[in-house]
Amino acid sequence: MRTKKFIYNIISSALYQALGLLFGLILPRLYIITYGSEINGLISSTVQFVSYFQYVEFGIGAVLIYALYKPLADNDYDKINGIITTAKKSYIKVSALYFLLVIVLALFYPVILSRDNVDLITTILLIIVIGAYGALDFYTLAKYRVLLTADQRYYVVTTASIAALILNFVMTAALINLNVNIIVVKAVPLMTFWIRSLILKIYIKKQYPYLSYNTIIELKVEKFKRSDALIFDVSISLMTALPIIIVSFISLKQASVFSIYNMIFMGVTGILSVFTMGSSAFFGNVMASDDRDTLIKINNQYEFSLCFIIALLFSTALILCIPFVKVYTKGIEDAVYSNYLYGVLFAIWCVIFNARLPQTAVVNGAGIYKETTRANIIQIIIFIVTATILTIKLNILGVLVAMIIAAVYRTIDLISVVDKVVIKKGINTSLLRIGRIYTIILLTFIPFVSLIKINCSTLSQWFAWAIIVFIWCTIVTTAINLIFDRKVFIESVKTLTSIYQKKRS
């Protein structure tokens, strides 16, 4: 059953990420064409800024999910109800604080933001409309998400999100084509929110008939080291949200340029997340059973598989990113979007940033947040200091270099902590796999720099090249891993084959 849920999570997440990537590619171009690069830059920076407010939950989600693993495994309904009751009460307070921060941001952010030609009222209203969605999410859905994630049923959340995502895209695209005011356009998610809420409410009521939101037990969220879990989460998302905010202080047009590359590479990261969905709960379930041999075997295969996928995805992305940007921004002349160095630095950062994923799954599954706190804080300091110094002279390039420096430190330290506390097998294999990823990317990239030039003027031509590039990168990635990690490669294939056969039967 554990494996079956894991497969459901992967399938639903794959569909959600595919749709999210598709819609995420279409909408920014519509924003730029209809409203200009400044508005697109404002939307992108505001979304990233507001995303930080999710941490007003102070680690509640992570620690409650961890607290639910054992009660769910033991069918301890009283304990489950007590934790969910705590979640409901906590998230009501979180929602109020979240919206208060949105109001504060709306009043002060426009003052220091480089708004170029965007008027003050539009900026303020956009921030409020975009931010209101997060407050509503905490108020209504967060308690459901905690339970379903811990029970390895996150695919239900994803399915509900897919329905809302499709409706949101259709309505948003239609309003943009009608050139409706941007404030009304960005209010669409608030209109489609009820679909996700209704689906989850019906499912929870049917699947967990014993669930009560009024059960009082001796459970305090503070006991679960909320601050450590919070710092762990913040240190991860800092690398995805803060950079564009820093760039927006320079220029909204530069923020728009950064957002296009960020959209591409975070879209690829979203594809990668398909293979990590539910992994923390999976590892938490394994560790709860005290089966160390299984834990080590699964962790080794999981790390190898993710490194294989990271190498394949980002080698493909690096080769194709500039040809895509040229086609995507064709006809847009209010900012310079094509810059190969941006693509190279983004690829370097994305690899080291995502290389921490196997360790992150173990940290969440084992709840060892305290052991990571010191390094998390140091990473934040490293990024802020280096970004402040480098961005002044190098603009976007400075931000990207700062991201890489901070991510290198954080990933290496996380690998060391997880090995020391949980795995205890040495870190050399993990470091060699990361080095192998960069080697693969270099080998696949060289022919397209020195010998082959990708020239395409339409998306259909780009897609044709994308197929060729993907096949090339698959061949190189497979060959290198067969040569240097043959044993685990074969074991991983056998495991996947076994899972597929069990699924069919």
Secondary structure, DSSP 8 states (H G I E B T S, - for coil): -HHHHHHHHHHHHHHHHHHHHHHHHHHHHHHHHHH-HHHHHHHHHHHHHHHGGGGGGTTHHHHHHHHHHHHHHHT-HHHHHHHHHHHHHHHHHHHHHHHHHHHHHHHHHHHHS--TT--HHHHHHHHHHHHHHHHHHHHHTHHHHHHHHHTT-HHHHHHHHHHHHHHHHHHHHHHHHTT--HHHHHTHHHHHHHHHHHHHHHHHHHH-TT--S----S--GGGG-HHHHHHHHHHHHHHHHHHHHHHHHH-HHHHHHHHHHHHHHHHHHHHHHTTTTTHHHHHHHHHHTT-HHHHHHHHHHHHHHHHHHHHHHHHHHHHHHHHHHHHHTTT--SS----HHHHHHHHHHHHHHHTTHHHHHHHHHHT--GGGHHHHHHHHHHHHHHHHHHHHHHTHHHHHHHHHHHHHHHHHHHHHHHIIIII-S-SHHHHHHHHHHHHHHHHHHHHHHHT-----SSHHHHHHHHHHHHHHHHHHHHHHHHHHSHHHHHHHHHHHHHHHHHHH-
